[in-house]
Amino acid sequence: MGKTNERTLRMRNEFMELHFSGLSIPEIAKKFGLSTTSVYGSLDLIAEANGVTRESLLQRIHKEHAPFERTKDMPLKTMDPETFNLHCDLAIAEINKLLGEVKEIIAENKKLLGEEL
């Protein structure tokens, strides 16, 4: 195997992680010393190997919104209804607490400005 083939194989193996970390196709190509044409030419194989569409690989993912997790081989975690309800109740309680704090801040600011509630 020549250097280009080895680099292409490495790129194919690492593409999804780099893609989900927010790198663009030109950035991925540069990282492996490949032409963008070579990377675009591999997208069908990469998509098929990862159970995604080629079109999804063409979309840029923003790093902070899409951390890479390999979910294809991970079993789904289930939660019983009682635990789910508990989590919902805790979330609602936190939201209500925050709403109360916001109302207090608004009331304090209105007092400072001489306005009535």
C-alpha positions in Angstrom: 0.0 0.0 0.0 1.3 3.5 -0.9 1.4 6.4 1.5 -1.8 8.0 0.0 -3.7 4.7 0.5 -2.5 4.4 4.1 -3.5 8.0 4.8 -6.9 7.5 3.1 -7.5 4.4 5.2 -6.5 6.3 8.4 -8.8 9.2 7.4 -11.7 6.8 6.8 -11.3 5.2 10.2 -11.0 8.6 12.0 -13.4 10.6 9.9 -16.5 10.3 12.1 -14.7 11.4 15.2 -13.2 14.4 13.4 -16.5 15.2 11.8 -18.3 15.2 15.1 -15.6 17.3 16.7 -16.5 20.0 14.3 -13.8 19.7 11.6 -14.8 20.5 8.0 -14.0 18.2 5.1 -11.2 20.5 3.9 -9.8 20.5 7.5 -9.9 16.7 7.6 -8.2 16.5 4.2 -5.4 18.9 5.4 -4.9 16.9 8.6 -4.2 13.7 6.6 -2.3 15.4 3.7 -5.1 14.5 1.3 -6.9 16.4 -1.4 -10.5 17.4 -0.6 -11.4 15.4 -3.7 -10.0 12.2 -2.1 -12.0 12.8 1.0 -15.2 13.6 -0.9 -14.6 10.5 -2.9 -14.6 8.4 0.3 -17.8 9.8 1.8 -20.0 7.0 0.3 -17.8 4.3 2.0 -17.6 6.3 5.3 -21.4 6.8 5.3 -22.2 3.2 4.6 -19.7 1.9 7.3 -21.3 4.2 9.9 -24.9 3.8 9.0 -25.4 7.5 8.0 -26.2 9.3 4.8 -23.5 10.9 2.6 -25.5 14.2 2.9 -25.2 14.2 6.7 -21.4 14.0 6.3 -21.5 17.2 4.2 -23.1 19.2 7.0 -20.8 21.0 9.3 -21.3 20.1 13.0 -20.4 22.6 15.7 -18.2 21.2 18.3 -19.9 22.5 21.3 -23.3 21.1 20.3 -22.4 17.6 19.1 -19.8 15.7 21.2 -18.7 12.5 19.5 -20.2 9.4 21.0 -20.2 6.1 19.2 -23.8 5.1 19.8 -24.0 2.5 17.0 -22.5 -0.2 19.2 -23.8 1.0 22.5 -27.0 -0.6 24.0 -29.9 1.7 24.7 -30.4 2.6 28.3 -33.9 2.4 29.6 -35.5 4.1 32.5 -38.6 2.9 34.4 -41.6 5.4 34.5 -41.1 6.0 38.2 -37.5 7.1 37.8 -38.4 9.2 34.8 -41.2 10.9 36.7 -38.7 11.6 39.6 -36.3 13.2 37.2 -39.1 15.3 35.7 -40.2 16.4 39.2 -36.7 17.4 40.1 -36.3 19.4 36.9 -39.6 21.1 37.4 -38.6 22.0 41.0 -35.3 23.5 39.8 -37.1 25.5 37.1 -39.6 26.8 39.6 -36.8 27.8 41.9 -35.1 29.7 39.1 -38.4 31.4 38.1 -38.8 32.5 41.7 -35.3 34.0 41.7 -36.0 35.8 38.5 -39.2 37.3 39.9 -37.3 38.5 43.0 -34.7 40.2 40.8 -37.4 41.8 38.7 -39.2 43.1 41.8 -35.9 44.5 43.3 -35.1 46.2 40.0 -38.6 47.7 39.8 -38.3 49.0 43.4 -34.9 50.6 42.5 -36.6 52.3 39.5 -39.5 53.4 41.7 -42.1 51.3 39.9 -44.8 49.3 41.5 -45.4 45.6 40.8 
